[in-house]
Amino acid sequence: MHWVWTILIGFVVGALARLIVPGGGPTSFWLTAVLGIVGAVAATFAGQAIGWYAVGHPAGLVASVLGAVVVLILYKLVMREE
């Protein structure tokens, strides 16, 4: 059941990040969920490196959305068509 919640919360985080960042991006449910999950993991690692979170504590919703926004911007920079 933990994986189901992870995917659903990842989708919500990814969808919020897609609303914040203008333009195209991953549009399927699965890619949006992966975007949110990767953003949350990135925010957790960054928060632990800075000292905001203790080891084993995940990032909150706001930090996860910010992490997903950064991941989405990086995705757009890498996948940009010339």
PDB file of N, CA, C and O in Angstrom:
ATOM      1  N   MET A   1       0.824  -1.192   0.000  1.00  0.00           N
ATOM      2  CA  MET A   1       0.000   0.000   0.000  1.00  0.00           C
ATOM      3  C   MET A   1       0.868   1.255   0.000  1.00  0.00           C
ATOM      4  O   MET A   1       0.449   2.304  -0.490  1.00  0.00           O
ATOM      5  N   HIS A   2       2.080   1.149   0.551  1.00  0.00           N
ATOM      6  CA  HIS A   2       2.989   2.292   0.594  1.00  0.00           C
ATOM      7  C   HIS A   2       3.302   2.794  -0.807  1.00  0.00           C
ATOM      8  O   HIS A   2       3.372   4.004  -1.023  1.00  0.00           O
ATOM      9  N   TRP A   3       3.494   1.885  -1.768  1.00  0.00           N
ATOM     10  CA  TRP A   3       3.817   2.285  -3.136  1.00  0.00           C
ATOM     11  C   TRP A   3       2.666   3.024  -3.795  1.00  0.00           C
ATOM     12  O   TRP A   3       2.891   3.947  -4.578  1.00  0.00           O
ATOM     13  N   VAL A   4       1.448   2.634  -3.492  1.00  0.00           N
ATOM     14  CA  VAL A   4       0.283   3.321  -4.067  1.00  0.00           C
ATOM     15  C   VAL A   4       0.241   4.768  -3.589  1.00  0.00           C
ATOM     16  O   VAL A   4       0.017   5.679  -4.387  1.00  0.00           O
ATOM     17  N   TRP A   5       0.454   4.984  -2.297  1.00  0.00           N
ATOM     18  CA  TRP A   5       0.472   6.347  -1.772  1.00  0.00           C
ATOM     19  C   TRP A   5       1.630   7.145  -2.341  1.00  0.00           C
ATOM     20  O   TRP A   5       1.477   8.329  -2.643  1.00  0.00           O
ATOM     21  N   THR A   6       2.776   6.518  -2.491  1.00  0.00           N
ATOM     22  CA  THR A   6       3.932   7.202  -3.067  1.00  0.00           C
ATOM     23  C   THR A   6       3.626   7.669  -4.481  1.00  0.00           C
ATOM     24  O   THR A   6       3.958   8.797  -4.846  1.00  0.00           O
ATOM     25  N   ILE A   7       3.001   6.822  -5.277  1.00  0.00           N
ATOM     26  CA  ILE A   7       2.664   7.182  -6.657  1.00  0.00           C
ATOM     27  C   ILE A   7       1.609   8.284  -6.682  1.00  0.00           C
ATOM     28  O   ILE A   7       1.735   9.233  -7.456  1.00  0.00           O
ATOM     29  N   LEU A   8       0.579   8.179  -5.855  1.00  0.00           N
ATOM     30  CA  LEU A   8      -0.479   9.198  -5.849  1.00  0.00           C
ATOM     31  C   LEU A   8       0.042  10.554  -5.371  1.00  0.00           C
ATOM     32  O   LEU A   8      -0.272  11.581  -5.973  1.00  0.00           O
ATOM     33  N   ILE A   9       0.825  10.569  -4.306  1.00  0.00           N
ATOM     34  CA  ILE A   9       1.377  11.828  -3.814  1.00  0.00           C
ATOM     35  C   ILE A   9       2.384  12.383  -4.820  1.00  0.00           C
ATOM     36  O   ILE A   9       2.450  13.596  -5.023  1.00  0.00           O
ATOM     37  N   GLY A  10       3.165  11.508  -5.451  1.00  0.00           N
ATOM     38  CA  GLY A  10       4.077  11.941  -6.504  1.00  0.00           C
ATOM     39  C   GLY A  10       3.334  12.579  -7.656  1.00  0.00           C
ATOM     40  O   GLY A  10       3.798  13.569  -8.221  1.00  0.00           O
ATOM     41  N   PHE A  11       2.181  12.025  -8.014  1.00  0.00           N
ATOM     42  CA  PHE A  11       1.374  12.617  -9.083  1.00  0.00           C
ATOM     43  C   PHE A  11       0.886  14.010  -8.693  1.00  0.00           C
ATOM     44  O   PHE A  11       0.936  14.933  -9.506  1.00  0.00           O
ATOM     45  N   VAL A  12       0.418  14.167  -7.468  1.00  0.00           N
ATOM     46  CA  VAL A  12      -0.060  15.483  -7.017  1.00  0.00           C
ATOM     47  C   VAL A  12       1.082  16.496  -7.039  1.00  0.00           C
ATOM     48  O   VAL A  12       0.909  17.620  -7.509  1.00  0.00           O
ATOM     49  N   VAL A  13       2.241  16.099  -6.532  1.00  0.00           N
ATOM     50  CA  VAL A  13       3.401  16.994  -6.521  1.00  0.00           C
ATOM     51  C   VAL A  13       3.820  17.339  -7.950  1.00  0.00           C
ATOM     52  O   VAL A  13       4.102  18.499  -8.251  1.00  0.00           O
ATOM     53  N   GLY A  14       3.861  16.341  -8.827  1.00  0.00           N
ATOM     54  CA  GLY A  14       4.223  16.578 -10.223  1.00  0.00           C
ATOM     55  C   GLY A  14       3.215  17.470 -10.931  1.00  0.00           C
ATOM     56  O   GLY A  14       3.594  18.329 -11.727  1.00  0.00           O
ATOM     57  N   ALA A  15       1.941  17.272 -10.647  1.00  0.00           N
ATOM     58  CA  ALA A  15       0.907  18.107 -11.262  1.00  0.00           C
ATOM     59  C   ALA A  15       1.024  19.558 -10.788  1.00  0.00           C
ATOM     60  O   ALA A  15       0.860  20.482 -11.585  1.00  0.00           O
ATOM     61  N   LEU A  16       1.305  19.763  -9.508  1.00  0.00           N
ATOM     62  CA  LEU A  16       1.496  21.126  -9.006  1.00  0.00           C
ATOM     63  C   LEU A  16       2.717  21.779  -9.651  1.00  0.00           C
ATOM     64  O   LEU A  16       2.689  22.966  -9.977  1.00  0.00           O
ATOM     65  N   ALA A  17       3.778  21.014  -9.834  1.00  0.00           N
ATOM     66  CA  ALA A  17       4.972  21.554 -10.490  1.00  0.00           C
ATOM     67  C   ALA A  17       4.676  21.918 -11.938  1.00  0.00           C
ATOM     68  O   ALA A  17       5.164  22.937 -12.427  1.00  0.00           O
ATOM     69  N   ARG A  18       3.893  21.110 -12.627  1.00  0.00           N
ATOM     70  CA  ARG A  18       3.531  21.413 -14.011  1.00  0.00           C
ATOM     71  C   ARG A  18       2.644  22.636 -14.099  1.00  0.00           C
ATOM     72  O   ARG A  18       2.681  23.347 -15.103  1.00  0.00           O
ATOM     73  N   LEU A  19       1.845  22.904 -13.071  1.00  0.00           N
ATOM     74  CA  LEU A  19       1.034  24.123 -13.052  1.00  0.00           C
ATOM     75  C   LEU A  19       1.898  25.363 -12.840  1.00  0.00           C
ATOM     76  O   LEU A  19       1.586  26.433 -13.363  1.00  0.00           O
ATOM     77  N   ILE A  20       2.974  25.226 -12.081  1.00  0.00           N
ATOM     78  CA  ILE A  20       3.844  26.365 -11.764  1.00  0.00           C
ATOM     79  C   ILE A  20       4.744  26.716 -12.942  1.00  0.00           C
ATOM     80  O   ILE A  20       4.923  27.892 -13.258  1.00  0.00           O
ATOM     81  N   VAL A  21       5.311  25.701 -13.594  1.00  0.00           N
ATOM     82  CA  VAL A  21       6.253  25.923 -14.699  1.00  0.00           C
ATOM     83  C   VAL A  21       5.461  25.989 -16.003  1.00  0.00           C
ATOM     84  O   VAL A  21       4.753  25.041 -16.342  1.00  0.00           O
ATOM     85  N   PRO A  22       5.572  27.097 -16.737  1.00  0.00           N
ATOM     86  CA  PRO A  22       4.812  27.210 -17.992  1.00  0.00           C
ATOM     87  C   PRO A  22       5.404  26.347 -19.098  1.00  0.00           C
ATOM     88  O   PRO A  22       6.574  25.967 -19.046  1.00  0.00           O
ATOM     89  N   GLY A  23       4.595  26.046 -20.083  1.00  0.00           N
ATOM     90  CA  GLY A  23       5.065  25.295 -21.246  1.00  0.00           C
ATOM     91  C   GLY A  23       4.797  23.817 -21.115  1.00  0.00           C
ATOM     92  O   GLY A  23       4.160  23.358 -20.167  1.00  0.00           O
ATOM     93  N   GLY A  24       5.296  23.083 -22.086  1.00  0.00           N
ATOM     94  CA  GLY A  24       5.079  21.646 -22.130  1.00  0.00           C
ATOM     95  C   GLY A  24       5.954  20.903 -21.139  1.00  0.00           C
ATOM     96  O   GLY A  24       6.798  21.482 -20.455  1.00  0.00           O
ATOM     97  N   GLY A  25       5.733  19.648 -21.088  1.00  0.00           N
ATOM     98  CA  GLY A  25       6.484  18.778 -20.198  1.00  0.00           C
ATOM     99  C   GLY A  25       5.887  17.398 -20.278  1.00  0.00           C
ATOM    100  O   GLY A  25       5.050  17.137 -21.142  1.00  0.00           O
ATOM    101  N   PRO A  26       6.293  16.517 -19.407  1.00  0.00           N
ATOM    102  CA  PRO A  26       5.714  15.171 -19.430  1.00  0.00           C
ATOM    103  C   PRO A  26       4.219  15.245 -19.159  1.00  0.00           C
ATOM    104  O   PRO A  26       3.791  15.882 -18.196  1.00  0.00           O
ATOM    105  N   THR A  27       3.419  14.593 -20.008  1.00  0.00           N
ATOM    106  CA  THR A  27       1.974  14.752 -19.893  1.00  0.00           C
ATOM    107  C   THR A  27       1.234  13.517 -19.392  1.00  0.00           C
ATOM    108  O   THR A  27       0.072  13.626 -19.000  1.00  0.00           O
ATOM    109  N   SER A  28       1.856  12.367 -19.392  1.00  0.00           N
ATOM    110  CA  SER A  28       1.138  11.173 -18.953  1.00  0.00           C
ATOM    111  C   SER A  28       1.087  11.108 -17.425  1.00  0.00           C
ATOM    112  O   SER A  28       1.862  11.769 -16.734  1.00  0.00           O
ATOM    113  N   PHE A  29       0.174  10.311 -16.925  1.00  0.00           N
ATOM    114  CA  PHE A  29       0.044  10.127 -15.478  1.00  0.00           C
ATOM    115  C   PHE A  29       1.350   9.623 -14.891  1.00  0.00           C
ATOM    116  O   PHE A  29       1.813  10.128 -13.868  1.00  0.00           O
ATOM    117  N   TRP A  30       1.947   8.624 -15.537  1.00  0.00           N
ATOM    118  CA  TRP A  30       3.141   7.995 -14.992  1.00  0.00           C
ATOM    119  C   TRP A  30       4.331   8.939 -14.992  1.00  0.00           C
ATOM    120  O   TRP A  30       5.084   8.976 -14.019  1.00  0.00           O
ATOM    121  N   LEU A  31       4.519   9.704 -16.064  1.00  0.00           N
ATOM    122  CA  LEU A  31       5.640  10.644 -16.106  1.00  0.00           C
ATOM    123  C   LEU A  31       5.452  11.776 -15.098  1.00  0.00           C
ATOM    124  O   LEU A  31       6.421  12.246 -14.502  1.00  0.00           O
ATOM    125  N   THR A  32       4.217  12.209 -14.909  1.00  0.00           N
ATOM    126  CA  THR A  32       3.946  13.240 -13.911  1.00  0.00           C
ATOM    127  C   THR A  32       4.213  12.705 -12.512  1.00  0.00           C
ATOM    128  O   THR A  32       4.771  13.412 -11.672  1.00  0.00           O
ATOM    129  N   ALA A  33       3.819  11.460 -12.255  1.00  0.00           N
ATOM    130  CA  ALA A  33       4.089  10.848 -10.948  1.00  0.00           C
ATOM    131  C   ALA A  33       5.581  10.682 -10.718  1.00  0.00           C
ATOM    132  O   ALA A  33       6.071  10.940  -9.619  1.00  0.00           O
ATOM    133  N   VAL A  34       6.310  10.254 -11.744  1.00  0.00           N
ATOM    134  CA  VAL A  34       7.765  10.105 -11.614  1.00  0.00           C
ATOM    135  C   VAL A  34       8.405  11.468 -11.366  1.00  0.00           C
ATOM    136  O   VAL A  34       9.322  11.579 -10.553  1.00  0.00           O
ATOM    137  N   LEU A  35       7.934  12.502 -12.055  1.00  0.00           N
ATOM    138  CA  LEU A  35       8.431  13.860 -11.828  1.00  0.00           C
ATOM    139  C   LEU A  35       8.259  14.257 -10.366  1.00  0.00           C
ATOM    140  O   LEU A  35       9.187  14.793  -9.760  1.00  0.00           O
ATOM    141  N   GLY A  36       7.105  14.007  -9.801  1.00  0.00           N
ATOM    142  CA  GLY A  36       6.859  14.339  -8.400  1.00  0.00           C
ATOM    143  C   GLY A  36       7.706  13.530  -7.441  1.00  0.00           C
ATOM    144  O   GLY A  36       8.209  14.066  -6.454  1.00  0.00           O
ATOM    145  N   ILE A  37       7.869  12.250  -7.719  1.00  0.00           N
ATOM    146  CA  ILE A  37       8.666  11.389  -6.843  1.00  0.00           C
ATOM    147  C   ILE A  37      10.133  11.806  -6.889  1.00  0.00           C
ATOM    148  O   ILE A  37      10.781  11.914  -5.848  1.00  0.00           O
ATOM    149  N   VAL A  38      10.659  12.041  -8.090  1.00  0.00           N
ATOM    150  CA  VAL A  38      12.054  12.472  -8.228  1.00  0.00           C
ATOM    151  C   VAL A  38      12.261  13.827  -7.565  1.00  0.00           C
ATOM    152  O   VAL A  38      13.289  14.052  -6.926  1.00  0.00           O
ATOM    153  N   GLY A  39      11.298  14.729  -7.709  1.00  0.00           N
ATOM    154  CA  GLY A  39      11.394  16.039  -7.056  1.00  0.00           C
ATOM    155  C   GLY A  39      11.407  15.923  -5.539  1.00  0.00           C
ATOM    156  O   GLY A  39      12.150  16.638  -4.866  1.00  0.00           O
ATOM    157  N   ALA A  40      10.592  15.030  -5.000  1.00  0.00           N
ATOM    158  CA  ALA A  40      10.567  14.829  -3.552  1.00  0.00           C
ATOM    159  C   ALA A  40      11.873  14.229  -3.052  1.00  0.00           C
ATOM    160  O   ALA A  40      12.381  14.625  -2.003  1.00  0.00           O
ATOM    161  N   VAL A  41      12.416  13.273  -3.802  1.00  0.00           N
ATOM    162  CA  VAL A  41      13.692  12.669  -3.413  1.00  0.00           C
ATOM    163  C   VAL A  41      14.807  13.709  -3.479  1.00  0.00           C
ATOM    164  O   VAL A  41      15.646  13.778  -2.581  1.00  0.00           O
ATOM    165  N   ALA A  42      14.818  14.516  -4.536  1.00  0.00           N
ATOM    166  CA  ALA A  42      15.836  15.562  -4.668  1.00  0.00           C
ATOM    167  C   ALA A  42      15.723  16.576  -3.531  1.00  0.00           C
ATOM    168  O   ALA A  42      16.738  16.998  -2.976  1.00  0.00           O
ATOM    169  N   ALA A  43      14.506  16.966  -3.185  1.00  0.00           N
ATOM    170  CA  ALA A  43      14.316  17.910  -2.085  1.00  0.00           C
ATOM    171  C   ALA A  43      14.740  17.307  -0.753  1.00  0.00           C
ATOM    172  O   ALA A  43      15.279  18.010   0.102  1.00  0.00           O
ATOM    173  N   THR A  44      14.503  16.020  -0.569  1.00  0.00           N
ATOM    174  CA  THR A  44      14.914  15.351   0.664  1.00  0.00           C
ATOM    175  C   THR A  44      16.431  15.343   0.791  1.00  0.00           C
ATOM    176  O   THR A  44      16.972  15.687   1.842  1.00  0.00           O
ATOM    177  N   PHE A  45      17.120  14.948  -0.284  1.00  0.00           N
ATOM    178  CA  PHE A  45      18.584  14.922  -0.241  1.00  0.00           C
ATOM    179  C   PHE A  45      19.158  16.315  -0.046  1.00  0.00           C
ATOM    180  O   PHE A  45      20.094  16.498   0.732  1.00  0.00           O
ATOM    181  N   ALA A  46      18.604  17.305  -0.751  1.00  0.00           N
ATOM    182  CA  ALA A  46      19.096  18.677  -0.609  1.00  0.00           C
ATOM    183  C   ALA A  46      18.838  19.197   0.802  1.00  0.00           C
ATOM    184  O   ALA A  46      19.705  19.841   1.394  1.00  0.00           O
ATOM    185  N   GLY A  47      17.669  18.926   1.336  1.00  0.00           N
ATOM    186  CA  GLY A  47      17.345  19.362   2.697  1.00  0.00           C
ATOM    187  C   GLY A  47      18.226  18.709   3.744  1.00  0.00           C
ATOM    188  O   GLY A  47      18.594  19.352   4.728  1.00  0.00           O
ATOM    189  N   GLN A  48      18.573  17.440   3.551  1.00  0.00           N
ATOM    190  CA  GLN A  48      19.469  16.761   4.483  1.00  0.00           C
ATOM    191  C   GLN A  48      20.890  17.306   4.367  1.00  0.00           C
ATOM    192  O   GLN A  48      21.597  17.415   5.369  1.00  0.00           O
ATOM    193  N   ALA A  49      21.310  17.650   3.147  1.00  0.00           N
ATOM    194  CA  ALA A  49      22.655  18.199   2.949  1.00  0.00           C
ATOM    195  C   ALA A  49      22.785  19.580   3.591  1.00  0.00           C
ATOM    196  O   ALA A  49      23.837  19.925   4.130  1.00  0.00           O
ATOM    197  N   ILE A  50      21.716  20.360   3.528  1.00  0.00           N
ATOM    198  CA  ILE A  50      21.735  21.702   4.115  1.00  0.00           C
ATOM    199  C   ILE A  50      21.549  21.636   5.626  1.00  0.00           C
ATOM    200  O   ILE A  50      21.995  22.525   6.351  1.00  0.00           O
ATOM    201  N   GLY A  51      20.898  20.592   6.094  1.00  0.00           N
ATOM    202  CA  GLY A  51      20.662  20.438   7.521  1.00  0.00           C
ATOM    203  C   GLY A  51      19.236  20.753   7.945  1.00  0.00           C
ATOM    204  O   GLY A  51      18.943  20.868   9.135  1.00  0.00           O
ATOM    205  N   TRP A  52      18.347  20.891   6.957  1.00  0.00           N
ATOM    206  CA  TRP A  52      16.949  21.174   7.281  1.00  0.00           C
ATOM    207  C   TRP A  52      16.211  19.931   7.775  1.00  0.00           C
ATOM    208  O   TRP A  52      15.308  20.029   8.605  1.00  0.00           O
ATOM    209  N   TYR A  53      16.599  18.760   7.260  1.00  0.00           N
ATOM    210  CA  TYR A  53      15.932  17.516   7.627  1.00  0.00           C
ATOM    211  C   TYR A  53      16.952  16.565   8.227  1.00  0.00           C
ATOM    212  O   TYR A  53      18.104  16.517   7.795  1.00  0.00           O
ATOM    213  N   ALA A  54      16.521  15.817   9.215  1.00  0.00           N
ATOM    214  CA  ALA A  54      17.374  14.780   9.785  1.00  0.00           C
ATOM    215  C   ALA A  54      17.368  13.573   8.841  1.00  0.00           C
ATOM    216  O   ALA A  54      16.460  13.417   8.025  1.00  0.00           O
ATOM    217  N   VAL A  55      18.370  12.743   8.963  1.00  0.00           N
ATOM    218  CA  VAL A  55      18.440  11.543   8.132  1.00  0.00           C
ATOM    219  C   VAL A  55      17.219  10.675   8.414  1.00  0.00           C
ATOM    220  O   VAL A  55      16.886  10.405   9.568  1.00  0.00           O
ATOM    221  N   GLY A  56      16.566  10.247   7.357  1.00  0.00           N
ATOM    222  CA  GLY A  56      15.375   9.418   7.495  1.00  0.00           C
ATOM    223  C   GLY A  56      14.075  10.198   7.488  1.00  0.00           C
ATOM    224  O   GLY A  56      13.002   9.595   7.466  1.00  0.00           O
ATOM    225  N   HIS A  57      14.140  11.523   7.505  1.00  0.00           N
ATOM    226  CA  HIS A  57      12.938  12.340   7.457  1.00  0.00           C
ATOM    227  C   HIS A  57      12.734  12.855   6.041  1.00  0.00           C
ATOM    228  O   HIS A  57      13.654  13.435   5.465  1.00  0.00           O
ATOM    229  N   PRO A  58      11.551  12.659   5.464  1.00  0.00           N
ATOM    230  CA  PRO A  58      11.313  13.109   4.090  1.00  0.00           C
ATOM    231  C   PRO A  58      11.011  14.611   4.034  1.00  0.00           C
ATOM    232  O   PRO A  58      10.688  15.237   5.043  1.00  0.00           O
ATOM    233  N   ALA A  59      11.125  15.155   2.850  1.00  0.00           N
ATOM    234  CA  ALA A  59      10.780  16.560   2.634  1.00  0.00           C
ATOM    235  C   ALA A  59       9.272  16.726   2.719  1.00  0.00           C
ATOM    236  O   ALA A  59       8.520  15.778   2.494  1.00  0.00           O
ATOM    237  N   GLY A  60       8.839  17.923   3.042  1.00  0.00           N
ATOM    238  CA  GLY A  60       7.415  18.222   3.096  1.00  0.00           C
ATOM    239  C   GLY A  60       6.857  18.491   1.711  1.00  0.00           C
ATOM    240  O   GLY A  60       7.572  18.394   0.714  1.00  0.00           O
ATOM    241  N   LEU A  61       5.582  18.827   1.653  1.00  0.00           N
ATOM    242  CA  LEU A  61       4.902  19.041   0.380  1.00  0.00           C
ATOM    243  C   LEU A  61       5.490  20.232  -0.372  1.00  0.00           C
ATOM    244  O   LEU A  61       5.741  20.133  -1.573  1.00  0.00           O
ATOM    245  N   VAL A  62       5.711  21.340   0.302  1.00  0.00           N
ATOM    246  CA  VAL A  62       6.215  22.543  -0.364  1.00  0.00           C
ATOM    247  C   VAL A  62       7.613  22.290  -0.920  1.00  0.00           C
ATOM    248  O   VAL A  62       7.890  22.637  -2.069  1.00  0.00           O
ATOM    249  N   ALA A  63       8.490  21.697  -0.129  1.00  0.00           N
ATOM    250  CA  ALA A  63       9.846  21.394  -0.601  1.00  0.00           C
ATOM    251  C   ALA A  63       9.807  20.383  -1.742  1.00  0.00           C
ATOM    252  O   ALA A  63      10.604  20.476  -2.675  1.00  0.00           O
ATOM    253  N   SER A  64       8.903  19.432  -1.679  1.00  0.00           N
ATOM    254  CA  SER A  64       8.784  18.450  -2.751  1.00  0.00           C
ATOM    255  C   SER A  64       8.349  19.106  -4.056  1.00  0.00           C
ATOM    256  O   SER A  64       8.867  18.780  -5.124  1.00  0.00           O
ATOM    257  N   VAL A  65       7.405  20.023  -3.965  1.00  0.00           N
ATOM    258  CA  VAL A  65       6.963  20.745  -5.167  1.00  0.00           C
ATOM    259  C   VAL A  65       8.109  21.585  -5.718  1.00  0.00           C
ATOM    260  O   VAL A  65       8.314  21.624  -6.931  1.00  0.00           O
ATOM    261  N   LEU A  66       8.858  22.256  -4.847  1.00  0.00           N
ATOM    262  CA  LEU A  66      10.002  23.041  -5.317  1.00  0.00           C
ATOM    263  C   LEU A  66      11.055  22.137  -5.967  1.00  0.00           C
ATOM    264  O   LEU A  66      11.643  22.505  -6.984  1.00  0.00           O
ATOM    265  N   GLY A  67      11.291  20.971  -5.394  1.00  0.00           N
ATOM    266  CA  GLY A  67      12.211  20.020  -6.002  1.00  0.00           C
ATOM    267  C   GLY A  67      11.723  19.558  -7.362  1.00  0.00           C
ATOM    268  O   GLY A  67      12.517  19.423  -8.293  1.00  0.00           O
ATOM    269  N   ALA A  68      10.421  19.314  -7.488  1.00  0.00           N
ATOM    270  CA  ALA A  68       9.852  18.896  -8.768  1.00  0.00           C
ATOM    271  C   ALA A  68       9.929  20.020  -9.797  1.00  0.00           C
ATOM    272  O   ALA A  68      10.124  19.758 -10.984  1.00  0.00           O
ATOM    273  N   VAL A  69       9.777  21.269  -9.356  1.00  0.00           N
ATOM    274  CA  VAL A  69       9.912  22.407 -10.259  1.00  0.00           C
ATOM    275  C   VAL A  69      11.330  22.462 -10.813  1.00  0.00           C
ATOM    276  O   VAL A  69      11.521  22.674 -12.011  1.00  0.00           O
ATOM    277  N   VAL A  70      12.321  22.273  -9.954  1.00  0.00           N
ATOM    278  CA  VAL A  70      13.719  22.278 -10.395  1.00  0.00           C
ATOM    279  C   VAL A  70      13.960  21.126 -11.370  1.00  0.00           C
ATOM    280  O   VAL A  70      14.598  21.320 -12.405  1.00  0.00           O
ATOM    281  N   VAL A  71      13.465  19.946 -11.057  1.00  0.00           N
ATOM    282  CA  VAL A  71      13.640  18.792 -11.950  1.00  0.00           C
ATOM    283  C   VAL A  71      12.960  19.052 -13.289  1.00  0.00           C
ATOM    284  O   VAL A  71      13.511  18.701 -14.333  1.00  0.00           O
ATOM    285  N   LEU A  72      11.777  19.658 -13.283  1.00  0.00           N
ATOM    286  CA  LEU A  72      11.058  19.946 -14.525  1.00  0.00           C
ATOM    287  C   LEU A  72      11.805  20.985 -15.366  1.00  0.00           C
ATOM    288  O   LEU A  72      11.864  20.863 -16.590  1.00  0.00           O
ATOM    289  N   ILE A  73      12.364  21.989 -14.730  1.00  0.00           N
ATOM    290  CA  ILE A  73      13.152  22.984 -15.467  1.00  0.00           C
ATOM    291  C   ILE A  73      14.386  22.326 -16.085  1.00  0.00           C
ATOM    292  O   ILE A  73      14.719  22.594 -17.240  1.00  0.00           O
ATOM    293  N   LEU A  74      15.061  21.473 -15.328  1.00  0.00           N
ATOM    294  CA  LEU A  74      16.216  20.757 -15.871  1.00  0.00           C
ATOM    295  C   LEU A  74      15.801  19.847 -17.029  1.00  0.00           C
ATOM    296  O   LEU A  74      16.514  19.746 -18.028  1.00  0.00           O
ATOM    297  N   TYR A  75      14.662  19.192 -16.896  1.00  0.00           N
ATOM    298  CA  TYR A  75      14.141  18.344 -17.965  1.00  0.00           C
ATOM    299  C   TYR A  75      13.919  19.163 -19.231  1.00  0.00           C
ATOM    300  O   TYR A  75      14.281  18.730 -20.324  1.00  0.00           O
ATOM    301  N   LYS A  76      13.328  20.341 -19.087  1.00  0.00           N
ATOM    302  CA  LYS A  76      13.058  21.190 -20.250  1.00  0.00           C
ATOM    303  C   LYS A  76      14.354  21.692 -20.880  1.00  0.00           C
ATOM    304  O   LYS A  76      14.431  21.819 -22.102  1.00  0.00           O
ATOM    305  N   LEU A  77      15.357  21.974 -20.081  1.00  0.00           N
ATOM    306  CA  LEU A  77      16.641  22.414 -20.623  1.00  0.00           C
ATOM    307  C   LEU A  77      17.329  21.304 -21.403  1.00  0.00           C
ATOM    308  O   LEU A  77      17.924  21.557 -22.450  1.00  0.00           O
ATOM    309  N   VAL A  78      17.253  20.083 -20.902  1.00  0.00           N
ATOM    310  CA  VAL A  78      17.898  18.952 -21.555  1.00  0.00           C
ATOM    311  C   VAL A  78      17.149  18.538 -22.813  1.00  0.00           C
ATOM    312  O   VAL A  78      17.772  18.208 -23.823  1.00  0.00           O
ATOM    313  N   MET A  79      15.832  18.550 -22.767  1.00  0.00           N
ATOM    314  CA  MET A  79      15.019  18.068 -23.880  1.00  0.00           C
ATOM    315  C   MET A  79      14.642  19.170 -24.870  1.00  0.00           C
ATOM    316  O   MET A  79      13.818  18.951 -25.758  1.00  0.00           O
ATOM    317  N   ARG A  80      15.232  20.335 -24.723  1.00  0.00           N
ATOM    318  CA  ARG A  80      14.889  21.458 -25.606  1.00  0.00           C
ATOM    319  C   ARG A  80      15.266  21.121 -27.044  1.00  0.00           C
ATOM    320  O   ARG A  80      16.361  20.632 -27.320  1.00  0.00           O
ATOM    321  N   GLU A  81      14.331  21.395 -27.952  1.00  0.00           N
ATOM    322  CA  GLU A  81      14.587  21.159 -29.365  1.00  0.00           C
ATOM    323  C   GLU A  81      15.073  22.458 -29.994  1.00  0.00           C
ATOM    324  O   GLU A  81      14.541  23.531 -29.713  1.00  0.00           O
ATOM    325  N   GLU A  82      16.059  22.355 -30.824  1.00  0.00           N
ATOM    326  CA  GLU A  82      16.642  23.556 -31.446  1.00  0.00           C
ATOM    327  C   GLU A  82      16.148  23.706 -32.844  1.00  0.00           C
ATOM    328  O   GLU A  82      16.524  24.654 -33.533  1.00  0.00           O
TER     329      GLU A  82
END
